C-alpha cells in the first residue's frame, strides 16, 4: 500500500473567498486562525418577533351565505324591550346624562343640575360651563351638533349606590362618561363624573 505523501498546503496558502481576509497567524502553538469577513453585513433577521406582519394575500374565501334579514319595529336603544320592567334608576340616569352632556357642551345652564349633583361635581361643572360661556351668553353654535346620549348602562354596586357608563355622540364623534351616583336624602346624586 502506498501512502499519499503529498504535503497539505499550509492554511495561509489555501484559497479563500474574495470577501474573506486571513489575518496573520498567531505565533503561539495550538492557536486558531482568525478569519474575518469584510464587506458582508451581518445577517439581519427579516422578522422582528411580535412585529411580524404577514402581507401575503390569501386566496379569496368562498362567499358567505346571505343573512336572514327581517324587519322589526323601530325602537330607541334607550328603551327596554317589550315585557321588561322599567328601572326608575335607569330612567333617571338617562335624563341626568342628557342634561349633563348639554351642560358640558354649554347649551344648558349648570343650575339645572344643582340638586342632582354633590358639591364637588357641581363646582366642577360650573367651572366648565363658565369656561365655555366666557362671553356671558350660552354657546349656540350652528357648526356643532347637540350632544345626544346613545346608551346608558347602570351597574348597581349597593342598594344606595350605582355606577353609570354613558356613550354620548356629538356629530361624528362618540365619547364615554363614567358617573358614580348615590342615593342621598331620597334622591339620586352624582358624586363623581369622569369625561372620556
C-alpha positions as CSV (number, residue, x, y, z in Angstrom):
1,X,0.0,0.0,0.0
2,X,1.3,3.3,-0.8
3,X,0.5,6.2,1.4
4,X,-0.1,9.6,0.0
5,X,3.0,11.6,0.9
6,X,1.9,14.9,-0.7
7,X,2.0,17.5,2.0
8,X,-1.1,19.5,2.5
9,X,-0.8,23.2,1.8
10,X,-0.4,25.5,4.8
11,X,-3.6,27.2,5.9
12,X,-2.4,30.6,4.7
13,X,-2.0,29.4,1.1
14,X,-5.5,27.9,0.8
15,X,-7.7,29.9,-1.4
16,X,-10.4,31.9,0.5
17,X,-13.4,33.7,-0.9
18,X,-12.7,37.2,-2.2
19,X,-14.6,38.8,0.7
20,X,-12.6,37.0,3.4
21,X,-9.2,38.1,4.7
22,X,-6.9,35.8,6.6
23,X,-5.2,37.6,9.4
24,X,-1.7,36.9,10.3
25,X,-1.4,33.6,12.3
26,X,-0.7,33.9,16.0
27,X,2.7,32.6,16.9
28,X,1.5,30.5,19.8
29,X,1.4,26.8,19.3
30,X,-2.2,25.4,19.1
31,X,-3.7,28.9,18.4
32,X,-6.5,29.0,15.9
33,X,-6.5,31.1,12.8
34,X,-8.7,34.2,12.9
35,X,-10.8,34.9,9.9
36,X,-13.0,38.0,9.4
37,X,-15.4,38.7,6.6
38,X,-15.1,42.1,5.0
39,X,-17.8,43.9,3.1
40,X,-20.6,41.5,4.0
41,X,-23.1,42.9,6.5
42,X,-24.2,40.7,9.4
43,X,-27.3,38.8,8.7
44,X,-30.4,40.6,9.8
45,X,-33.5,38.7,10.9
46,X,-36.3,39.5,8.5
47,X,-38.9,39.1,11.2
48,X,-38.9,41.1,14.5
49,X,-40.7,38.9,16.9
50,X,-44.2,40.2,17.7
51,X,-43.9,42.9,15.0
52,X,-44.1,40.3,12.3
53,X,-46.7,41.1,9.7
54,X,-47.8,38.6,7.1
55,X,-48.6,40.6,4.0
56,X,-49.2,37.6,1.7
57,X,-52.6,37.8,0.2
58,X,-54.5,34.6,0.9
59,X,-56.8,33.0,-1.6
60,X,-60.2,34.5,-1.6
61,X,-62.6,32.8,0.7
62,X,-65.9,31.4,-0.6
63,X,-68.7,33.9,-0.3
64,X,-70.8,33.8,2.8
65,X,-74.4,32.8,2.6
66,X,-76.9,35.7,2.6
67,X,-78.1,36.6,6.1
68,X,-81.7,36.0,7.0
69,X,-82.9,39.6,7.5
70,X,-86.3,40.6,8.7
71,X,-87.9,43.9,9.6
72,X,-88.5,44.7,13.3
73,X,-90.4,47.6,14.8
74,X,-88.2,50.6,15.4
75,X,-87.4,51.4,19.0
76,X,-84.8,53.5,20.7
77,X,-81.8,51.8,22.2
78,X,-82.6,53.6,25.5
79,X,-86.0,51.9,25.9
80,X,-86.4,48.5,27.5
81,X,-87.6,45.6,25.3
82,X,-91.3,44.7,25.5
83,X,-92.2,42.9,28.7
84,X,-89.2,44.2,30.7
85,X,-89.8,46.3,33.7
86,X,-88.5,49.9,33.6
87,X,-85.9,50.6,36.2
88,X,-86.6,54.0,37.7
89,X,-82.8,54.5,38.2
90,X,-82.2,53.8,34.5
91,X,-84.8,56.4,33.6
92,X,-83.3,59.0,35.9
93,X,-79.8,58.1,34.7
94,X,-80.8,58.6,31.1
95,X,-82.3,62.0,31.8
96,X,-79.4,63.1,34.0
97,X,-76.8,62.0,31.4
98,X,-78.6,64.1,28.7
99,X,-78.7,67.1,30.9
100,X,-75.1,66.6,32.0
101,X,-73.7,66.5,28.4
102,X,-75.8,69.6,27.5
103,X,-74.3,71.4,30.5
104,X,-70.8,70.2,29.5
105,X,-71.4,71.5,25.9
106,X,-72.6,74.9,27.2
107,X,-76.2,74.6,25.9
108,X,-77.9,74.2,29.2
109,X,-77.3,76.2,32.4
110,X,-75.5,74.3,35.2
111,X,-78.0,75.4,37.8
112,X,-80.4,72.8,36.5
113,X,-78.2,70.1,38.0
114,X,-77.8,71.7,41.4
115,X,-80.0,69.1,43.2
116,X,-78.7,66.1,41.1
117,X,-75.0,66.6,41.9
118,X,-73.0,66.9,45.1
119,X,-71.0,70.0,45.8
120,X,-67.7,68.9,44.2
121,X,-69.3,67.7,40.9
122,X,-71.5,70.9,40.8
123,X,-68.5,73.2,41.2
124,X,-66.5,71.3,38.5
125,X,-69.5,71.6,36.1
126,X,-69.9,75.2,37.0
127,X,-66.2,75.8,36.2
128,X,-66.5,74.0,32.8
129,X,-69.7,76.0,32.0
130,X,-68.0,79.3,32.8
131,X,-65.1,78.5,30.6
132,X,-67.4,77.7,27.7
133,X,-69.6,80.7,28.2
134,X,-66.9,83.3,29.0
135,X,-68.7,85.9,26.8
136,X,-71.7,85.8,29.2
137,X,-74.1,84.0,26.9
138,X,-74.8,80.4,26.2
139,X,-72.9,78.7,23.5
140,X,-75.2,78.3,20.5
141,X,-73.2,77.1,17.5
142,X,-74.7,76.0,14.3
143,X,-71.5,74.2,13.4
144,X,-71.6,71.8,16.4
145,X,-74.4,69.2,16.7
146,X,-76.1,69.0,20.0
147,X,-74.8,66.1,22.1
148,X,-77.0,63.0,22.3
149,X,-76.9,60.2,24.8
150,X,-76.7,56.9,22.8
151,X,-76.5,54.3,25.6
152,X,-76.7,54.2,29.4
153,X,-75.6,51.2,31.4
154,X,-76.4,51.0,35.1
155,X,-74.4,48.8,37.4
156,X,-75.7,48.8,41.0
157,X,-72.8,48.4,43.5
158,X,-75.0,48.8,46.5
159,X,-78.7,49.4,47.3
160,X,-77.8,53.1,47.6
161,X,-75.0,53.4,45.0
162,X,-74.6,52.7,41.3
163,X,-72.1,53.4,38.5
164,X,-73.3,54.6,35.1
165,X,-71.5,54.1,31.8
166,X,-72.7,56.6,29.2
167,X,-71.9,56.8,25.5
168,X,-72.5,60.2,24.0
169,X,-72.5,61.2,20.3
170,X,-71.8,64.7,19.2
171,X,-71.7,65.0,15.4
172,X,-69.5,62.2,14.2
173,X,-67.6,61.8,17.5
174,X,-68.5,59.5,20.3
175,X,-67.3,59.8,23.9
176,X,-67.7,58.0,27.1
177,X,-68.7,59.3,30.5
178,X,-68.4,57.4,33.8
179,X,-70.7,58.6,36.6
180,X,-71.0,57.4,40.2
181,X,-74.3,58.1,41.8
182,X,-75.5,57.6,45.4
183,X,-78.9,57.8,47.0
184,X,-79.0,60.8,49.4
185,X,-82.0,62.3,51.2
186,X,-84.4,60.4,49.0
187,X,-82.9,61.3,45.6
188,X,-80.0,60.2,43.4
189,X,-77.0,62.4,43.3
190,X,-73.9,62.3,41.1
191,X,-70.8,62.2,43.4
192,X,-68.1,61.6,40.7
193,X,-68.1,62.3,36.9
194,X,-65.3,61.3,34.6
195,X,-65.4,62.6,31.0
196,X,-63.6,60.4,28.4
